Amino acid sequence: DADVTQTPRNRITKTGKRIMLECSQTKGHDRMYWYRQDPGLGLRLIYYSFDVKDINKGEISDGYSVSRQAQAKFSLSLESAIPNQTALYFCATSDPDSTYEQYFGPGTRLTVT
Amino acid sequence: AQSVSQHNHHVILSEAASLELGCNYSYGGTVNLFWYVQYPGQHLQLLLKYFSGDPLVKGIKGFEAEFIKSKFSFNLRKPSVQWSDTAEYFCAVNYLTYTGRRALTFGSGTRLQVQP
């Protein structure tokens, strides 16, 4: 079984709709992250959480919100989706004792029309 | 803000050719450095990492990277590539954020295409 799972894997939605991407992990890590990947731009950090009550904005948090429902779950929401949020979204986890190595989920491909 | 530069955006090689992908970072403090690989349709996987000690680090599948502090570089190398190395490669550096916490910043990636 995968250690980091993401749902849905693919989603097409319309401009203005609210959408939630979910991430679950079985690694027992405290730290979780959301990134988006765009061609030619690499991965950019949206939000990160170091525990259930510790949530921080990344470099591109505008238009996004997150919820850390439990140690194992970290959701990303687009309150009102816009076309330039079309991207591949990755969730990742890390163990504070592992010197910052991150473990990635399979990604969610989101298209906003 | 910290930045990571990968100057080679798209590299095409024949099998058995040698590979070197450049990575430079801007952070002046203590860094942890990583190379991740993303095979077509798959998620990112760790290829290798540097934290301290020997600046020449070896990773999986015959890859290695050399940390040169004076040049702020962490170039990835492989003596002889295979078709199965076709993938996108990302350099990343661990840095200190404004919250006092550390996070990773990624380069824009290098797409490697190996021709049989």
Interface residues (C-beta under 8 A of the other chain):
Chain A: Y33 Y35 G40 L41 G42 L43 R44 L45 Y48 F50 N56 G58 E59 F90 A92 T99 Y100 E101 Q102 F104 G105 P106 G107
Chain B: A1 V4 Q6 H9 N32 F34 Y36 Q42 H43 L44 Q45 L46 K49 F51 F90 A92 N94 T97 T99 R101 R102 A103 L104 T105 F106 G107 S108 G109
